[in-house]
Amino acid sequence: MKFVQLAKSLREEGLSPVYLIEGEDAYFRDRAVAAVREACALTQPALNDVRYEGETVKGAESLSAELWTLPFFDGRRIVRIYEYYPADKEWERKFEKYCAAPCPSTVLLFVNTGSKKTDLKRKKGVTFVDCAKEDEPMLSRWVFGMCKRMNVSVDGDAASLLVRYCNYDAARMSLELSKLAILAGEGGRITRGAVEENVAKDVEYKLFELTDAVARRNYGDFSVILSDLLEKDYDESAVLSALTNYFRTLREVSGMQGGDDAVAAALGMKRYPVQKNRETAARMGKARVEELYLGCYRLGADMRAGLLGKSGALAAAVAKIFFG
């Protein structure tokens, strides 16, 4: 299940005996662990919440005893294991039998970033909570859920804008939502204007705005955004690099066969940005995308070789994009 589905699962289906909480979003991982601990309703966490680090599990003779120890003055006991990526034989020896018939009063949590090849989510008896970074539609739905719990409402365009302003960072979104909820007041509404006025744009979002202006061929918006970036000490070479990467992405998504899901999986992207980039590339045309990618790439190479200065290379790229 996705992280955003965990609360509903705990509420309607109750606790599972074994969880794998895995994904690169640290905020989602931490919140998932907190949700499970809250569902366990521990009153004596010092006695009934045990933590192991992955590298210590191999030599942990007490682990089996911990899993079968009855809780003290609580109804549940939690055993958490962080960053554990066992080989199949180690899993079979240590956990396969346990997952088939777990201790009814113990909740076992494996909490991983997923940075290694071991795939625990397919193991029998393991409930997988996906804490990967999410795309805009999923995070927007999460924003709606957070606002409901804060007893405020949020406009759809405000939720989407908040996601983009925070560069899909759930931890920052949570902080910004807390601030916006206070400003809206009990039972109030968070509008697009409130987000624009009170939430600072992440640099990545400003770069998105910059490339969006390129896609719309709006030189006026592009100039304003570029000036704002440079005033905040964002380097001209970094802007040129961002433009080159943008056109390279358009080139890749427009040249690949298959549906949006297949292309997203091949490029390690989410489906939503692939879909939007494909639409942009189709409007611009493959030949124009190829021309702009190669042009920006060559200008960057000339800049790194000392043939052009940073300002000159960026100015030449802007001229090629809007007036070439």
Steps between C-alpha positions, in 0.01 A plus 500: 500500500601863457594700809185711460290181533659385826279701735184359339642146515581533870158645572295248300712184498711536812868424549693251292758285682787584260557820300759608246510881500721584206574794270726799453266756662624526859195698611261230379711227665506682833127573487422137411697376802327760718157389372571136584635591844190712565275210396687278748409750776815437702504641852843351579715561188823458693400139569300413189672675208829339395722625218775324301723635224532272198869420538445377856229248408738229375664463839194578713444184700223670699286591197287186504434544871405866443242398240336252739529704820161596641435873544528655846189697610394548136300302248770515232874487458693657207828376354649739241786405265654779291689465171492121486565340160548125554593240241228241435669236715535738793134597469394135492708423808395799710152613394317270256352274767426794727307689228296186431391479866590825682458579864147647537610774741810614303509742206821460299607797286768496231581863417716544188591772254498233229851597394610140444385220273334274759124489441316425825160618380439171320565290809201311637338648808646848447270803460674754276461874560636692201679818613645596162484863395164567339387696198283811500153337487575263789659774714207731427264234637726469803474879550119471496520230768735705717272804473198294599679388816591865571132600457568728204419460131727565203434594139618251238732748328639605838588140587676446166689827532617415852636167375698674226619789718638246750660289223304188604666504845238358738681621814502859378140472380394389847668803659351739246153349545522552876576867438227540239244330725574748779461790256173358364355444849275223629267390221668738255615449142851498350494673161750530219558861604591391853759255363646761265522758779630284785703212353849564362574336168762229497782561250393186316154645457647820363690291248173326415341842443796593282466191279122540497549849356724342236227249415249786465754714309429785739818707503356758743431241773832330429693826547332581831563151641860495373570838657358380832719187493816695419425760769495216752852397395390212277788456256459556123674170429248323727212658306653388170546152642135493612386604151721235340361231731146616425544464125680169548200370696261620228718327243501173695127482574405596144732241346404202715236245405229373733250657736568760768535233772762306303700814419480617863634164620784502244610854593441473875238776489140530615223455246357852535814696397558255214149567374545879523843494337369288215222751442753785494732314263209426266412871486860602432572222252782245513727694263477818711558309824808333349632832371463673837652213695807481276530880490493536880736203540756654263480837673559331836799313354644826359454666838681219683780515241547872563379606154201684647433671830208392718287804417578477129415130482168548678412804286573298184278218627213740574534652154490154342195397705285807439636662186684222315 
